[in-house]
């Protein structure tokens, strides 16, 4: 079952999505959750009230040091290697990590 998403999380996610549109990022869906893609590659996604990002090692380690941030496990029992999940409480950094993810995935 998918975690419930709050209005605030949707608003913050929409802001991140809008901020990346000029770079060619489009909205899509992955595992039935909203996600942001560049070409066919997924850059970031929404998971309940959190956002997930695909990051290179250094930004990923930096993100994991933030309160509440963890390796992203979409419910299959093992975390996805390059992905982190950043909770709504840390949404102020979502745009930064979205930019890092875009550079990593789309670069």
C-alpha positions as CSV (number, residue, x, y, z in Angstrom):
1,X,0.0,0.0,0.0
2,X,1.3,3.4,-0.9
3,X,1.9,5.9,1.9
4,X,-0.6,8.8,1.9
5,X,0.5,12.1,0.5
6,X,-0.3,15.4,2.1
7,X,-1.3,18.6,0.3
8,X,1.9,20.3,1.5
9,X,4.1,17.5,0.1
10,X,2.3,17.7,-3.3
11,X,2.8,21.5,-3.3
12,X,6.6,21.2,-2.5
13,X,6.9,18.4,-5.1
14,X,5.1,20.5,-7.7
15,X,7.5,23.4,-7.0
16,X,10.5,21.1,-7.6
17,X,9.0,19.8,-10.8
18,X,8.3,23.3,-12.0
19,X,11.8,24.4,-11.2
20,X,13.2,21.6,-13.4
21,X,10.9,22.0,-16.4
22,X,13.2,24.4,-18.2
23,X,15.9,21.8,-18.1
24,X,13.6,19.4,-20.0
25,X,12.4,17.4,-17.0
26,X,8.9,15.9,-17.5
27,X,6.5,14.3,-15.1
28,X,5.9,10.6,-15.2
29,X,5.2,7.6,-13.1
30,X,7.3,4.9,-11.6
31,X,6.0,2.0,-9.5
32,X,2.7,3.9,-9.6
33,X,4.2,7.0,-7.9
34,X,4.7,10.4,-9.5
35,X,8.3,10.8,-10.7
36,X,10.4,13.3,-12.7
37,X,12.3,12.1,-15.8
38,X,14.8,13.4,-18.2
39,X,14.4,11.4,-21.4
40,X,13.6,7.9,-20.2
41,X,15.6,8.2,-17.1
42,X,14.1,8.8,-13.7
43,X,15.7,11.7,-11.7
44,X,13.4,11.9,-8.6
45,X,10.1,10.7,-7.4
46,X,7.5,11.1,-4.7
47,X,7.0,8.4,-2.0
48,X,4.3,9.3,0.5
49,X,5.2,12.6,2.0
50,X,8.9,12.2,1.0
51,X,10.8,12.7,-2.2
52,X,13.3,10.2,-3.6
53,X,16.4,11.2,-5.6
54,X,19.0,9.3,-7.6
55,X,22.3,10.7,-6.5
56,X,26.1,10.2,-7.0
57,X,28.1,9.0,-4.0
58,X,29.1,12.4,-2.5
59,X,25.7,14.2,-2.5
60,X,24.1,10.9,-1.4
61,X,26.3,10.6,1.7
62,X,25.6,14.3,2.4
63,X,21.9,13.6,2.2
64,X,22.0,10.5,4.4
65,X,23.5,12.7,7.1
66,X,20.3,14.7,7.3
67,X,17.7,13.8,10.0
68,X,15.2,11.3,8.7
69,X,16.9,10.6,5.4
70,X,17.5,7.0,4.5
71,X,18.4,4.8,1.5
72,X,15.2,4.4,-0.5
73,X,13.5,1.0,-0.4
74,X,10.4,1.0,-2.5
75,X,9.1,-2.0,-0.5
76,X,11.0,-4.8,-2.2
77,X,13.1,-5.5,0.9
78,X,16.3,-4.0,-0.3
79,X,17.3,-0.4,-0.8
80,X,18.0,0.9,-4.2
81,X,21.8,1.6,-4.3
82,X,21.9,5.2,-5.6
83,X,18.6,6.4,-4.2
84,X,17.7,8.3,-1.0
85,X,14.4,9.2,0.4
86,X,14.2,12.7,1.9
87,X,11.2,13.4,4.2
88,X,8.9,16.4,4.0
89,X,10.5,17.8,7.1
90,X,13.6,18.4,5.0
91,X,11.8,19.7,1.9
92,X,13.8,22.9,2.0
93,X,16.7,20.8,0.4
94,X,14.5,19.1,-2.2
95,X,15.4,21.6,-4.9
96,X,19.1,21.2,-4.2
97,X,19.0,17.4,-4.4
98,X,16.7,17.6,-7.5
99,X,19.4,19.7,-9.2
100,X,22.1,17.2,-8.1
101,X,20.1,14.3,-9.4
102,X,19.4,16.0,-12.7
103,X,23.0,16.7,-13.2
104,X,23.9,13.1,-12.3
105,X,21.2,11.3,-14.4
106,X,20.9,13.8,-17.2
107,X,24.6,14.8,-17.4
